[in-house]
Amino acid sequence: MKRKRGAVTVEFTLVGIPLIFILISNVEMSRGMWIYHTETYAINQGTRYLVVHGADCAQSGNTCTTTVGSVAHAIANNGVGLVPSLWNVKLVSASGSNNVTCNPLSTCLTNSTVWPPSPDNALGSTVAISSTYPFTSALCMFFPGSKPVNFGTFNLPAYSQQVITF
């Protein structure tokens, strides 16, 4: 009887450790995919917000012009669960000369600069938003060459470009 008990313990150890690693891996990969999807969705919605506030909004009498702060709020509000103080965002204008960098996104929440500025807000002009969000995973400490209990960070990129339609 004693031999069987020891064999069960050894078998459980040999099977249990890889199973626990697989379970943790699934949770971490799912979390990373959720963060990436949320980031890309928020960036896409921020770009969409920009393209419907284009040239017609800059004409006198209209009050729908957008600011860097309102775009930052649109991105932050659509990025449910993502922390604006960790999120780096860049607003790219059609000419490329009127870009705004928000490192981190929280620094632009109160920016009242009209964006995109004229003439980059004309119908048919493109606007783009790029971003990176850090993903820190506990799995990184298992990679060969890493120090014990060293949680590595990956920057997850997102990019969206659309044409101003209104």
ROSE-4610 file (N, C-alpha, C; in Angstrom, 1 decimal, always signed):
// ROSE-4610
residu = [M/M/M/K/K/K/R/R/R/K/K/K/R/R/R/G/G/G/A/A/A/V/V/V/T/T/T/V/V/V/E/E/E/F/F/F/T/T/T/L/L/L/V/V/V/G/G/G/I/I/I/P/P/P/L/L/L/I/I/I/F/F/F/I/I/I/L/L/L/I/I/I/S/S/S/N/N/N/V/V/V/E/E/E/M/M/M/S/S/S/R/R/R/G/G/G/M/M/M/W/W/W/I/I/I/Y/Y/Y/H/H/H/T/T/T/E/E/E/T/T/T/Y/Y/Y/A/A/A/I/I/I/N/N/N/Q/Q/Q/G/G/G/T/T/T/R/R/R/Y/Y/Y/L/L/L/V/V/V/V/V/V/H/H/H/G/G/G/A/A/A/D/D/D/C/C/C/A/A/A/Q/Q/Q/S/S/S/G/G/G/N/N/N/T/T/T/C/C/C/T/T/T/T/T/T/T/T/T/V/V/V/G/G/G/S/S/S/V/V/V/A/A/A/H/H/H/A/A/A/I/I/I/A/A/A/N/N/N/N/N/N/G/G/G/V/V/V/G/G/G/L/L/L/V/V/V/P/P/P/S/S/S/L/L/L/W/W/W/N/N/N/V/V/V/K/K/K/L/L/L/V/V/V/S/S/S/A/A/A/S/S/S/G/G/G/S/S/S/N/N/N/N/N/N/V/V/V/T/T/T/C/C/C/N/N/N/P/P/P/L/L/L/S/S/S/T/T/T/C/C/C/L/L/L/T/T/T/N/N/N/S/S/S/T/T/T/V/V/V/W/W/W/P/P/P/P/P/P/S/S/S/P/P/P/D/D/D/N/N/N/A/A/A/L/L/L/G/G/G/S/S/S/T/T/T/V/V/V/A/A/A/I/I/I/S/S/S/S/S/S/T/T/T/Y/Y/Y/P/P/P/F/F/F/T/T/T/S/S/S/A/A/A/L/L/L/C/C/C/M/M/M/F/F/F/F/F/F/P/P/P/G/G/G/S/S/S/K/K/K/P/P/P/V/V/V/N/N/N/F/F/F/G/G/G/T/T/T/F/F/F/N/N/N/L/L/L/P/P/P/A/A/A/Y/Y/Y/S/S/S/Q/Q/Q/Q/Q/Q/V/V/V/I/I/I/T/T/T/F/F/F]
num = [1/1/1/2/2/2/3/3/3/4/4/4/5/5/5/6/6/6/7/7/7/8/8/8/9/9/9/10/10/10/11/11/11/12/12/12/13/13/13/14/14/14/15/15/15/16/16/16/17/17/17/18/18/18/19/19/19/20/20/20/21/21/21/22/22/22/23/23/23/24/24/24/25/25/25/26/26/26/27/27/27/28/28/28/29/29/29/30/30/30/31/31/31/32/32/32/33/33/33/34/34/34/35/35/35/36/36/36/37/37/37/38/38/38/39/39/39/40/40/40/41/41/41/42/42/42/43/43/43/44/44/44/45/45/45/46/46/46/47/47/47/48/48/48/49/49/49/50/50/50/51/51/51/52/52/52/53/53/53/54/54/54/55/55/55/56/56/56/57/57/57/58/58/58/59/59/59/60/60/60/61/61/61/62/62/62/63/63/63/64/64/64/65/65/65/66/66/66/67/67/67/68/68/68/69/69/69/70/70/70/71/71/71/72/72/72/73/73/73/74/74/74/75/75/75/76/76/76/77/77/77/78/78/78/79/79/79/80/80/80/81/81/81/82/82/82/83/83/83/84/84/84/85/85/85/86/86/86/87/87/87/88/88/88/89/89/89/90/90/90/91/91/91/92/92/92/93/93/93/94/94/94/95/95/95/96/96/96/97/97/97/98/98/98/99/99/99/100/100/100/101/101/101/102/102/102/103/103/103/104/104/104/105/105/105/106/106/106/107/107/107/108/108/108/109/109/109/110/110/110/111/111/111/112/112/112/113/113/113/114/114/114/115/115/115/116/116/116/117/117/117/118/118/118/119/119/119/120/120/120/121/121/121/122/122/122/123/123/123/124/124/124/125/125/125/126/126/126/127/127/127/128/128/128/129/129/129/130/130/130/131/131/131/132/132/132/133/133/133/134/134/134/135/135/135/136/136/136/137/137/137/138/138/138/139/139/139/140/140/140/141/141/141/142/142/142/143/143/143/144/144/144/145/145/145/146/146/146/147/147/147/148/148/148/149/149/149/150/150/150/151/151/151/152/152/152/153/153/153/154/154/154/155/155/155/156/156/156/157/157/157/158/158/158/159/159/159/160/160/160/161/161/161/162/162/162/163/163/163/164/164/164/165/165/165/166/166/166]
x = [+0.8/+0.0/+0.8/+1.9/+2.7/+3.3/+3.7/+4.3/+3.3/+2.0/+1.0/+0.7/+0.8/+0.6/+1.7/+2.9/+4.0/+3.9/+3.5/+3.4/+2.3/+1.2/+0.1/+0.6/+1.4/+1.9/+2.9/+3.8/+4.7/+3.9/+3.0/+2.2/+1.4/+0.8/+0.1/+1.1/+2.3/+3.3/+3.7/+3.9/+4.3/+3.2/+2.0/+0.9/+0.4/+0.4/-0.2/+0.5/+1.9/+2.6/+2.4/+2.5/+2.2/+0.8/-0.2/-1.6/-1.8/-1.1/-1.2/-0.6/+0.6/+1.2/+0.3/-0.3/-1.2/-2.4/-3.0/-4.1/-3.7/-2.5/-2.1/-1.8/-1.2/-0.9/-2.2/-3.3/-4.5/-5.1/-5.1/-5.6/-4.8/-3.5/-2.7/-2.8/-2.9/-3.1/-4.5/-5.5/-6.8/-6.8/-6.1/-6.0/-5.3/-4.2/-3.5/-4.3/-5.1/-6.0/-7.1/-7.6/-8.7/-8.1/-6.9/-6.3/-6.1/-5.5/-5.3/-6.5/-7.6/-8.8/-9.5/-9.4/-10.0/-9.2/-7.9/-7.1/-7.4/-7.5/-7.7/-9.1/-10.1/-11.5/-11.5/-10.9/-10.9/-10.2/-9.1/-8.4/-9.3/-9.9/-10.8/-12.0/-12.5/-13.6/-13.2/-11.9/-11.4/-11.2/-10.7/-10.6/-11.9/-12.9/-14.2/-14.8/-14.5/-15.0/-14.4/-13.1/-12.5/-13.0/-13.3/-13.7/-15.1/-15.9/-17.3/-17.3/-16.1/-16.0/-14.9/-15.1/-14.1/-14.4/-14.3/-14.4/-15.7/-16.8/-18.1/-18.2/-17.5/-17.5/-16.7/-15.8/-15.0/-15.6/-16.7/-17.4/-18.1/-18.2/-18.8/-20.3/-20.6/-22.0/-22.1/-21.1/-21.2/-20.3/-20.8/-20.1/-19.6/-19.4/-19.1/-17.6/-16.7/-15.3/-14.8/-13.8/-13.2/-11.9/-11.6/-10.3/-9.5/-8.2/-7.4/-8.0/-8.5/-9.0/-10.3/-11.1/-12.4/-12.0/-11.0/-10.6/-10.0/-9.2/-8.6/-9.7/-10.7/-11.8/-12.6/-12.8/-13.4/-12.6/-11.3/-10.5/-10.5/-10.4/-10.4/-11.7/-12.8/-14.1/-14.4/-13.8/-14.0/-13.0/-12.0/-11.0/-11.3/-12.4/-12.9/-11.9/-11.4/-10.5/-9.0/-8.7/-7.4/-7.1/-5.9/-5.5/-4.9/-5.5/-5.0/-3.6/-3.2/-1.8/-0.7/-1.1/-0.2/-0.2/-1.1/-1.4/-0.8/+0.1/+0.7/+0.0/-0.5/-1.3/-0.7/-0.8/-0.3/-1.4/-1.8/-2.8/-2.0/-2.2/-1.5/-2.4/-2.0/-2.8/-2.4/-3.2/-3.0/-1.7/-1.2/+0.0/+1.2/+1.0/+2.0/+2.8/+2.4/+3.1/+2.4/+1.1/+0.3/+0.0/+1.0/+0.8/+0.8/+0.0/+0.0/+0.3/+1.3/+1.7/+1.2/+0.5/+0.0/+0.7/+1.8/+2.6/+2.6/+1.6/+0.5/-0.7/-1.8/-3.0/-3.7/-3.4/-4.0/-3.5/-2.4/-1.9/-2.7/-3.4/-4.2/-5.6/-6.1/-7.5/-8.1/-7.2/-7.6/-7.1/-6.5/-6.0/-7.1/-7.2/-8.3/-7.9/-6.8/-6.4/-7.3/-7.8/-8.6/-7.8/-8.3/-7.6/-8.6/-8.3/-7.2/-7.3/-6.3/-6.3/-6.5/-6.9/-7.1/-5.7/-5.4/-6.3/-6.4/-5.8/-5.8/-7.2/-8.2/-9.6/-10.5/-10.0/-10.8/-11.4/-12.5/-13.1/-12.2/-12.1/-11.2/-9.8/-9.5/-8.2/-8.2/-7.0/-7.0/-6.4/-7.0/-6.5/-6.2/-5.2/-4.8/-4.5/-4.7/-4.3/-3.5/-2.3/-1.5/-1.3/-1.2/-1.0/-0.2/+0.3/+0.9/+0.4/+0.1/-0.3/+0.5/+1.1/+2.0/+1.1/+1.6/+1.0/+2.1/+1.9/+2.8/+2.2/+2.9/+2.4/+3.3/+2.7/+3.5/+4.2/+3.8/+4.4/+5.8/+6.1/+7.4/+8.5/+8.2/+9.3/+9.7/+8.9/+9.3/+10.1/+10.3/+11.1/+12.5/+13.2/+14.7/+15.5/+16.4/+17.2/+16.7/+15.4/+14.9/+15.2/+15.3/+15.6/+14.4/+14.6/+13.4/+12.5/+11.2/+10.2/+10.4/+10.8/+10.9/+9.8/+8.8/+7.7/+8.0/+8.1/+8.4/+7.2/+7.5/+6.4/+6.5/+5.4/+5.2/+4.4/+4.8/+3.9/+3.1/+1.8/+0.8/+0.5/+0.7/+0.5/-0.9/-1.5/-2.7/-2.6/-3.4/-3.3/-4.6/-5.2/-6.4/-6.3/-6.7/-6.7/-8.0/-8.6/-9.8/-9.8/-10.8/-10.9/-12.0/-11.8/-12.8/-14.0/-15.2/-16.3/-17.3/-17.3/-18.3/-17.6]
y = [-1.2/+0.0/+1.3/+1.3/+2.5/+2.9/+1.8/+2.1/+2.8/+2.4/+3.0/+4.5/+4.7/+6.1/+7.0/+6.6/+7.4/+7.5/+6.5/+6.6/+7.6/+7.6/+8.6/+10.0/+10.2/+11.6/+12.0/+11.1/+11.4/+11.7/+10.9/+11.1/+12.4/+12.7/+14.0/+15.1/+15.0/+16.1/+16.2/+15.1/+15.2/+15.7/+15.5/+16.0/+17.3/+17.5/+18.7/+20.0/+20.0/+21.2/+21.7/+20.8/+21.3/+21.8/+21.1/+21.6/+23.0/+23.2/+24.5/+25.6/+25.3/+26.2/+26.5/+25.4/+25.6/+26.5/+26.3/+27.1/+28.6/+28.8/+30.2/+30.8/+30.0/+30.5/+30.9/+30.1/+30.4/+31.7/+31.9/+33.1/+34.3/+34.2/+35.3/+35.7/+34.7/+34.9/+35.6/+35.1/+35.7/+37.1/+37.4/+38.8/+39.7/+39.2/+40.0/+40.2/+39.2/+39.4/+40.4/+40.4/+41.3/+42.8/+42.9/+44.3/+44.8/+43.9/+44.3/+44.6/+43.8/+44.1/+45.4/+45.6/+46.8/+48.1/+48.0/+49.1/+49.4/+48.4/+48.6/+49.2/+48.7/+49.2/+50.7/+51.0/+52.4/+53.3/+52.9/+53.7/+53.9/+52.8/+52.9/+53.8/+53.8/+54.7/+56.1/+56.3/+57.7/+58.3/+57.4/+57.9/+58.2/+57.3/+57.5/+58.9/+59.1/+60.4/+61.6/+61.5/+62.5/+62.8/+61.7/+61.9/+62.4/+62.4/+63.0/+64.4/+64.9/+66.3/+67.0/+67.0/+67.5/+69.0/+69.2/+70.5/+71.2/+70.6/+71.2/+71.8/+71.1/+71.6/+72.9/+73.1/+74.3/+75.6/+75.4/+76.6/+77.4/+78.6/+79.5/+79.1/+79.1/+78.7/+77.3/+76.5/+75.1/+75.0/+74.2/+74.0/+72.6/+71.9/+70.5/+70.3/+71.3/+71.1/+70.3/+69.6/+68.7/+69.2/+68.8/+69.2/+68.0/+68.2/+67.0/+66.4/+67.2/+66.6/+65.8/+66.2/+65.5/+64.2/+64.1/+62.9/+62.0/+62.5/+61.7/+61.1/+61.9/+61.4/+60.3/+60.5/+59.4/+58.1/+58.2/+57.0/+56.4/+57.2/+56.7/+56.1/+56.7/+56.2/+54.8/+54.6/+53.4/+52.3/+52.7/+51.8/+51.3/+50.6/+50.2/+49.3/+49.7/+48.9/+49.2/+50.0/+50.4/+51.7/+51.8/+53.0/+54.1/+55.3/+56.3/+56.8/+56.6/+57.0/+56.0/+54.9/+53.9/+53.9/+54.6/+54.5/+55.6/+55.3/+56.3/+56.4/+57.6/+57.8/+58.9/+58.8/+59.8/+60.1/+61.3/+61.8/+62.3/+61.7/+61.9/+62.7/+63.9/+64.6/+64.2/+64.7/+64.4/+64.9/+66.1/+66.6/+66.0/+65.5/+64.9/+66.0/+67.3/+68.3/+68.8/+68.4/+68.8/+67.7/+66.8/+65.6/+66.0/+65.3/+65.5/+64.2/+64.3/+63.1/+63.2/+62.2/+62.1/+61.0/+61.3/+60.3/+60.6/+60.1/+59.2/+59.9/+59.2/+59.7/+60.7/+60.4/+61.3/+62.7/+63.0/+64.4/+65.2/+64.5/+65.2/+65.4/+64.9/+64.9/+66.3/+67.3/+68.6/+69.6/+69.0/+69.9/+70.4/+71.8/+72.4/+72.9/+72.4/+72.7/+72.0/+72.8/+72.3/+71.3/+70.1/+69.2/+68.3/+68.0/+68.4/+69.9/+70.6/+72.0/+72.1/+73.3/+73.6/+73.7/+73.2/+72.6/+71.1/+70.5/+69.0/+68.5/+69.4/+68.9/+68.9/+69.0/+69.1/+67.8/+67.8/+66.6/+65.8/+64.5/+63.6/+63.5/+64.3/+64.2/+63.0/+62.4/+61.3/+61.7/+61.1/+61.3/+59.9/+59.8/+58.5/+58.6/+57.5/+57.5/+56.2/+56.3/+55.2/+55.2/+54.0/+53.9/+52.7/+52.7/+51.5/+51.4/+50.2/+50.0/+48.8/+49.0/+48.0/+46.8/+45.6/+44.4/+43.7/+43.6/+42.9/+41.6/+40.5/+39.2/+38.4/+37.7/+36.8/+35.7/+35.4/+34.3/+34.7/+35.9/+36.4/+35.9/+35.6/+35.2/+33.8/+33.0/+31.7/+31.5/+32.7/+32.6/+32.4/+31.7/+31.4/+32.7/+32.8/+33.9/+35.1/+35.0/+36.0/+35.8/+36.8/+36.7/+36.2/+35.6/+35.1/+36.3/+36.1/+37.1/+38.4/+38.3/+39.4/+39.5/+40.3/+40.4/+41.3/+40.7/+41.5/+42.2/+43.2/+44.1/+44.1/+43.9/+44.0/+45.2/+46.0/+47.1/+46.6/+46.6/+46.2/+47.4/+47.3/+48.5/+48.5/+49.6/+49.7/+50.9/+50.8/+51.9/+51.9/+53.1/+53.3/+54.5/+54.4/+55.5/+55.6/+56.8/+56.9/+58.3/+58.4/+59.6/+60.5/+61.8/+62.7/+62.8/+62.5/+62.4/+63.5/+64.2/+65.3/+66.6]
z = [+0.0/+0.0/+0.0/+0.7/+0.8/-0.5/-1.3/-2.6/-3.5/-3.5/-4.3/-3.9/-2.7/-2.2/-2.8/-2.7/-3.2/-4.7/-5.4/-6.9/-7.2/-6.5/-6.8/-6.6/-5.5/-5.3/-6.4/-6.8/-7.9/-9.2/-9.5/-10.7/-10.7/-9.5/-9.4/-9.6/-9.0/-9.2/-10.7/-11.3/-12.7/-13.6/-13.3/-14.1/-13.6/-12.3/-11.7/-12.1/-12.0/-12.3/-13.7/-14.8/-16.1/-16.3/-15.6/-15.7/-15.1/-14.0/-13.4/-14.3/-14.9/-15.8/-17.0/-17.5/-18.7/-18.3/-17.1/-16.6/-16.5/-15.9/-15.7/-17.1/-18.0/-19.4/-20.1/-19.9/-20.6/-20.0/-18.7/-18.1/-18.6/-18.6/-19.0/-20.4/-21.3/-22.7/-23.0/-22.3/-22.4/-21.9/-20.8/-20.3/-21.3/-21.9/-22.9/-24.2/-24.6/-25.8/-25.4/-24.2/-23.8/-23.8/-23.3/-23.3/-24.7/-25.5/-26.9/-27.7/-27.5/-28.2/-27.7/-26.4/-25.8/-26.3/-26.4/-26.9/-28.3/-29.2/-30.6/-30.8/-30.0/-30.1/-29.8/-28.7/-28.2/-29.2/-29.8/-30.8/-32.0/-32.4/-33.6/-33.3/-32.1/-31.8/-31.7/-31.2/-31.1/-32.5/-33.5/-34.8/-35.5/-35.2/-35.7/-35.2/-33.9/-33.3/-34.1/-34.4/-35.2/-36.6/-37.3/-38.7/-38.8/-37.8/-37.9/-37.3/-36.9/-36.5/-37.3/-38.6/-39.5/-40.0/-41.3/-41.9/-41.6/-41.7/-41.5/-40.0/-39.1/-37.7/-37.5/-38.4/-38.3/-38.8/-39.6/-40.1/-39.1/-39.3/-38.2/-38.0/-36.7/-36.3/-35.8/-36.2/-35.7/-34.4/-33.5/-32.2/-32.1/-33.1/-33.0/-33.2/-33.2/-33.4/-32.2/-32.5/-31.4/-30.9/-29.7/-29.2/-28.8/-28.6/-28.2/-26.9/-26.0/-24.8/-25.0/-25.9/-26.2/-26.9/-27.8/-28.4/-27.3/-26.4/-25.4/-24.5/-24.2/-23.4/-24.2/-25.5/-26.3/-26.2/-26.3/-26.3/-24.9/-23.8/-22.5/-22.1/-22.5/-22.2/-22.9/-24.1/-24.8/-24.4/-23.8/-23.3/-21.9/-21.7/-20.4/-19.7/-18.6/-17.8/-18.1/-19.1/-19.3/-18.6/-18.1/-17.2/-18.1/-18.2/-19.0/-18.7/-17.4/-17.1/-17.5/-18.1/-18.6/-20.2/-20.8/-22.2/-23.0/-24.0/-24.8/-26.1/-26.5/-27.7/-28.5/-29.9/-30.8/-31.8/-31.9/-32.9/-34.1/-35.3/-36.5/-37.5/-37.9/-38.9/-40.3/-41.3/-42.7/-43.2/-42.8/-43.3/-42.5/-41.3/-40.5/-39.7/-39.9/-39.2/-37.9/-37.8/-36.6/-35.7/-35.5/-34.6/-33.2/-32.4/-30.9/-30.3/-29.4/-28.6/-27.2/-26.7/-25.3/-24.6/-23.9/-23.2/-21.7/-20.9/-21.2/-21.6/-21.9/-22.4/-21.4/-20.1/-19.1/-19.1/-19.8/-19.9/-20.9/-21.8/-22.8/-22.5/-21.4/-21.0/-20.9/-20.5/-20.3/-21.4/-22.5/-23.5/-24.4/-24.5/-25.2/-26.6/-27.1/-28.5/-29.5/-30.5/-31.5/-32.4/-32.6/-33.5/-34.3/-35.5/-36.3/-36.7/-36.8/-37.2/-38.7/-39.1/-40.5/-41.2/-42.3/-43.3/-43.2/-42.1/-41.9/-41.6/-41.4/-41.1/-42.3/-43.5/-44.7/-45.1/-45.7/-46.2/-47.1/-46.8/-47.6/-47.0/-46.0/-45.3/-44.4/-44.2/-43.3/-41.9/-40.9/-39.6/-39.0/-38.1/-37.6/-36.1/-35.4/-34.0/-33.8/-33.2/-32.8/-31.3/-30.8/-29.3/-29.0/-27.8/-27.1/-25.7/-25.3/-23.9/-23.3/-22.1/-21.6/-21.0/-21.3/-20.8/-20.0/-18.7/-17.8/-17.4/-17.7/-17.5/-16.5/-15.6/-14.7/-15.4/-16.6/-17.4/-17.8/-17.9/-18.4/-17.4/-16.2/-15.3/-15.6/-16.4/-16.7/-18.0/-18.7/-19.9/-19.6/-20.4/-20.1/-20.1/-19.2/-19.1/-18.2/-17.8/-17.0/-15.5/-14.8/-13.3/-12.6/-11.5/-10.7/-10.3/-10.4/-10.1/-10.8/-12.1/-12.9/-13.9/-13.7/-14.6/-15.8/-16.9/-18.1/-18.6/-19.4/-20.0/-21.5/-22.2/-23.6/-23.9/-24.9/-25.3/-26.5/-26.3/-27.3/-28.2/-29.5/-30.3/-30.9/-31.2/-32.0/-32.9/-34.0/-35.0/-35.8/-36.0/-36.7/-37.6/-38.9/-39.8/-40.5/-40.6/-41.3/-42.1/-43.0/-43.8/-43.2/-43.1/-42.6/-43.6/-43.1/-44.0/-43.8/-42.7/-42.5/-42.2]
